[in-house]
Amino acid sequence: MTGVPGYLQRHRTGVTFAVLVFLSLLAILISNRNVVLKPKEVGQSVFSVFQISLNGVARWFSGTWSALSELKRLRAELAGAREKLVEYERASRDLMELRRENQALRAQLGFAESLTYRYVPARLIAKDPGNLFSTMVLDRGSRHGVRKGMPVVAFQGGLQGLVGRVVMTGLITSTIQPITDPDSYVAARLASSRFDGLVSGGGSGLLVMSYVKKLALQEVQYGELVVTSGLGQVFPEGVHIGRVREMQAKGYEASLELEIEPIVDFGRLENVFILSYGN
């Protein structure tokens, strides 16, 4: 585009500004019906228009700079507030964990006071990650009075549960065989119906109670507690082992086989008590 239209298109902003200045001058100079053009007043008017425009631009830049500074300050305060919030959340989690541990320790202490045998408190420090029901290692050994064959119990869910027995001791650690191990055998008794049997590990964390008389089929209830019988003097009498989950009675066998769910949740086992029994 050439000529006047092209010039106006290329300088549209400048032309618009010049027109606005011209119109402003007319509005200022025409105070009545008589138009008086005085060079001094015209110059002063033009300068006033530019001064007003420059003041407006200066105020805009000043306001923008102030807004940017305020935004920067607010961002810094927000970052600080977020850091404090993270610290408060971490402190809250730590406090909740301490309360949980305190409650657990109080429960363990209350349980320890109820034990009738001398005991050594211990903590589980290692177990086979590929098999939760194999041997486990405790942080107490012969130096603390632990000897091979000692029974191990735990307190969970308000009940004393049988964990296993010590099969090997070191100076400061000991290894236990849990009752869930297929090679573990515990002389047991049904707490209500009073039928005896032998409990061993059944795989997948469950137990199997064998050699229970078939007569028990009419009396045993699902959920009935199974406890140690004390026979053989390996484990003290009356320690909770588990609850009846399933019953199987094969026609050609003279005894029942009961599936038992352990009282102790071995997946959450942390603290135990090694009993000085039969040693």
C-alpha positions as CSV (number, residue, x, y, z in Angstrom):
1,M,0.0,0.0,0.0
2,T,1.5,3.4,-1.1
3,G,0.6,7.1,-0.9
4,V,-1.3,8.7,2.0
5,P,-3.2,5.6,3.0
6,G,0.0,3.6,3.2
7,Y,1.6,6.3,5.3
8,L,-1.3,6.5,7.7
9,Q,-1.3,2.7,8.0
10,R,2.4,2.6,8.8
11,H,2.2,5.4,11.3
12,R,-1.2,4.7,12.8
13,T,-0.1,5.2,16.4
14,G,1.6,8.5,15.8
15,V,-1.2,9.9,13.7
16,T,-3.8,8.9,16.4
17,F,-1.7,10.6,19.1
18,A,-1.4,13.8,16.9
19,V,-5.2,13.9,16.4
20,L,-5.8,13.5,20.1
21,V,-3.4,16.3,20.9
22,F,-5.1,18.5,18.3
23,L,-8.5,17.8,19.7
24,S,-7.3,18.5,23.2
25,L,-5.9,21.9,22.1
26,L,-9.2,22.8,20.6
27,A,-11.0,21.8,23.7
28,I,-8.7,24.0,25.9
29,L,-8.6,27.0,23.6
30,I,-12.3,27.2,22.9
31,S,-13.6,28.7,26.2
32,N,-16.5,30.6,24.5
33,R,-17.7,31.3,21.1
34,N,-14.7,33.5,20.2
35,V,-11.6,31.5,19.2
36,V,-8.4,33.3,20.3
37,L,-5.1,31.8,19.2
38,K,-2.2,32.9,21.3
39,P,1.2,31.2,20.7
40,K,2.2,31.2,24.4
41,E,-1.0,29.6,25.5
42,V,-0.8,27.1,22.7
43,G,2.7,26.1,23.7
44,Q,1.6,25.9,27.3
45,S,-1.3,23.7,26.4
46,V,0.8,21.4,24.3
47,F,3.3,21.1,27.1
48,S,0.6,20.4,29.6
49,V,-0.8,17.6,27.5
50,F,2.7,16.0,27.2
51,Q,3.3,16.5,30.9
52,I,0.0,14.8,31.8
53,S,0.9,12.0,29.5
54,L,4.4,11.6,30.9
55,N,3.0,11.7,34.5
56,G,0.5,8.9,33.6
57,V,3.3,6.8,32.0
58,A,5.5,7.4,35.1
59,R,2.8,6.4,37.5
60,W,2.1,3.3,35.4
61,F,5.7,2.2,35.5
62,S,5.9,3.0,39.2
63,G,2.8,1.0,40.0
64,T,4.0,-1.9,37.9
65,W,7.4,-1.9,39.6
66,S,5.7,-1.8,43.0
67,A,3.4,-4.6,42.0
68,L,6.3,-6.7,40.8
69,S,8.2,-6.1,44.1
70,E,5.1,-7.0,46.1
71,L,4.7,-10.1,44.0
72,K,8.3,-11.1,44.6
73,R,7.9,-10.6,48.3
74,L,4.7,-12.6,48.4
75,R,6.3,-15.5,46.5
76,A,9.2,-15.5,49.1
77,E,6.7,-15.5,51.9
78,L,4.7,-18.3,50.2
79,A,7.9,-20.4,49.8
80,G,8.7,-19.9,53.5
81,A,5.2,-20.8,54.6
82,R,5.4,-24.0,52.5
83,E,8.7,-25.0,54.1
84,K,7.2,-24.4,57.6
85,L,4.1,-26.4,56.6
86,V,6.3,-29.3,55.6
87,E,8.2,-29.1,58.9
88,Y,4.9,-29.0,60.9
89,E,3.6,-32.0,58.9
90,R,6.9,-33.9,59.6
91,A,6.7,-33.0,63.3
92,S,3.1,-34.1,63.4
93,R,3.9,-37.5,61.9
94,D,6.8,-37.9,64.3
95,L,4.6,-37.1,67.2
96,M,1.9,-39.6,66.1
97,E,4.6,-42.2,65.7
98,L,6.0,-41.5,69.2
99,R,2.5,-41.8,70.6
100,R,1.9,-45.1,68.8
101,E,5.2,-46.4,70.1
102,N,4.5,-45.2,73.6
103,Q,1.1,-46.9,73.6
104,A,2.7,-50.1,72.3
105,L,5.4,-50.0,75.0
106,R,2.8,-49.4,77.7
107,A,0.9,-52.4,76.5
108,Q,4.1,-54.5,76.4
109,L,5.0,-53.4,79.9
110,G,1.6,-54.3,81.2
111,F,1.9,-57.7,79.6
112,A,5.4,-58.2,81.0
113,E,4.1,-57.5,84.5
114,S,1.5,-60.3,84.1
115,L,4.1,-63.0,83.1
116,T,4.7,-65.6,85.8
117,Y,8.1,-66.7,84.4
118,R,11.4,-64.9,84.3
119,Y,11.8,-63.4,80.8
120,V,14.2,-61.6,78.5
121,P,12.6,-58.8,76.4
122,A,13.9,-58.9,72.8
123,R,13.3,-57.2,69.5
124,L,13.1,-58.9,66.1
125,I,16.1,-57.6,64.0
126,A,16.2,-60.0,61.0
127,K,14.1,-62.5,59.1
128,D,14.3,-64.1,55.7
129,P,12.6,-61.7,53.2
130,G,11.7,-64.5,50.9
131,N,10.0,-66.6,53.6
132,L,8.4,-64.7,56.5
133,F,7.8,-68.0,58.3
134,S,11.3,-69.3,58.4
135,T,13.9,-68.6,61.2
136,M,14.0,-65.2,62.8
137,V,16.8,-63.4,64.6
138,L,16.5,-61.5,67.9
139,D,18.8,-58.9,69.5
140,R,19.4,-60.9,72.7
141,G,21.8,-63.8,73.1
142,S,23.7,-65.9,75.7
143,R,25.2,-62.7,77.2
144,H,21.6,-61.8,78.2
145,G,20.8,-65.2,79.6
146,V,19.2,-66.7,76.5
147,R,19.6,-70.4,76.0
148,K,18.6,-72.9,73.4
149,G,15.1,-74.3,73.8
150,M,13.6,-71.3,75.5
151,P,10.0,-70.5,74.4
152,V,9.2,-67.1,72.8
153,V,5.9,-65.3,73.2
154,A,4.5,-62.0,72.0
155,F,1.6,-59.7,73.0
156,Q,-0.8,-58.7,70.2
157,G,-4.4,-57.8,70.2
158,G,-4.7,-58.0,74.0
159,L,-3.6,-61.7,73.9
160,Q,-0.4,-63.6,74.7
161,G,0.5,-65.5,71.6
162,L,3.1,-68.2,71.0
163,V,5.9,-67.3,68.6
164,G,8.3,-70.2,68.7
165,R,11.4,-71.4,70.5
166,V,15.1,-70.6,70.5
167,V,17.1,-73.0,68.3
168,M,20.5,-71.3,68.3
169,T,22.2,-68.6,70.5
170,G,25.1,-66.3,69.9
171,L,26.7,-63.9,72.3
172,I,24.4,-61.0,71.6
173,T,21.8,-62.5,69.2
174,S,19.6,-65.7,69.0
175,T,17.7,-67.5,66.3
176,I,14.2,-68.7,66.8
177,Q,12.1,-71.3,65.0
178,P,8.5,-69.9,64.6
179,I,5.5,-72.2,65.1
180,T,4.6,-71.5,61.4
181,D,7.7,-73.5,60.3
182,P,6.6,-77.0,59.0
183,D,9.3,-78.6,61.1
184,S,7.9,-77.0,64.3
185,Y,5.7,-79.1,66.6
186,V,3.7,-77.9,69.6
187,A,1.6,-80.0,72.0
188,A,-1.8,-78.2,71.9
189,R,-5.3,-78.3,73.3
190,L,-8.6,-76.9,72.3
191,A,-9.4,-74.3,75.1
192,S,-13.2,-75.0,75.3
193,S,-13.7,-78.6,74.2
194,R,-10.4,-79.7,75.8
195,F,-9.3,-82.1,73.0
196,D,-5.6,-82.5,72.5
197,G,-3.6,-82.5,69.3
198,L,-0.3,-81.6,67.8
199,V,0.2,-78.2,66.0
200,S,2.7,-77.7,63.2
201,G,3.3,-75.2,60.4
202,G,1.0,-75.6,57.5
203,G,2.5,-73.1,55.0
204,S,1.2,-69.7,54.0
205,G,1.4,-68.6,57.6
206,L,-1.3,-71.0,58.8
207,L,-1.1,-73.9,61.3
208,V,-2.4,-77.4,61.2
209,M,-3.6,-79.3,64.4
210,S,-3.4,-83.0,63.8
211,Y,-4.3,-86.1,65.8
212,V,-7.6,-84.7,67.2
213,K,-10.2,-87.3,68.0
214,K,-13.1,-87.5,65.6
215,L,-15.4,-87.2,68.5
216,A,-14.4,-83.5,68.6
217,L,-16.2,-82.9,65.3
218,Q,-19.5,-82.6,67.3
219,E,-18.1,-80.2,69.9
220,V,-15.4,-78.0,68.3
221,Q,-16.6,-74.6,67.2
222,Y,-15.2,-72.4,64.5
223,G,-13.1,-69.6,66.1
224,E,-12.3,-71.7,69.2
225,L,-9.0,-70.9,70.8
226,V,-6.1,-73.4,70.7
227,V,-3.6,-73.2,73.5
228,T,-0.4,-75.0,74.5
229,S,-1.1,-78.1,76.6
230,G,2.2,-78.1,78.5
231,L,2.8,-81.8,77.6
232,G,6.5,-82.5,76.9
233,Q,7.6,-79.6,79.0
234,V,8.7,-77.6,76.0
235,F,6.2,-74.8,76.2
236,P,4.3,-73.6,79.3
237,E,0.7,-74.5,79.5
238,G,-2.1,-72.1,78.5
239,V,-0.2,-69.9,75.9
240,H,-2.5,-68.9,73.0
241,I,-1.6,-70.5,69.7
242,G,-4.5,-69.6,67.4
243,R,-8.1,-70.1,66.5
244,V,-9.9,-72.8,64.6
245,R,-10.5,-71.8,61.0
246,E,-11.4,-75.1,59.2
247,M,-12.1,-78.7,60.1
248,Q,-11.4,-81.7,57.9
249,A,-12.7,-85.3,58.7
250,K,-11.6,-87.9,56.3
251,G,-13.6,-91.1,56.4
252,Y,-10.7,-93.5,56.4
253,E,-8.8,-91.7,59.2
254,A,-9.5,-92.0,62.9
255,S,-8.7,-88.3,63.7
256,L,-9.5,-84.8,62.7
257,E,-7.2,-82.2,61.1
258,L,-7.9,-78.6,62.0
259,E,-6.7,-75.5,60.2
260,I,-5.6,-72.9,62.7
261,E,-5.0,-69.2,62.2
262,P,-2.2,-68.0,64.5
263,I,-2.9,-65.4,67.2
264,V,0.4,-63.7,66.4
265,D,0.6,-61.7,63.1
266,F,4.1,-62.6,62.1
267,G,4.1,-60.0,59.4
268,R,3.8,-57.2,62.1
269,L,6.0,-58.9,64.8
270,E,8.4,-56.5,66.5
271,N,8.8,-57.1,70.2
272,V,8.9,-60.5,71.9
273,F,9.6,-62.1,75.3
274,I,11.9,-65.0,75.7
275,L,10.7,-67.1,78.7
276,S,13.0,-68.9,81.1
277,Y,11.0,-72.1,81.2
278,G,12.3,-75.7,81.4
279,N,15.9,-74.4,81.5
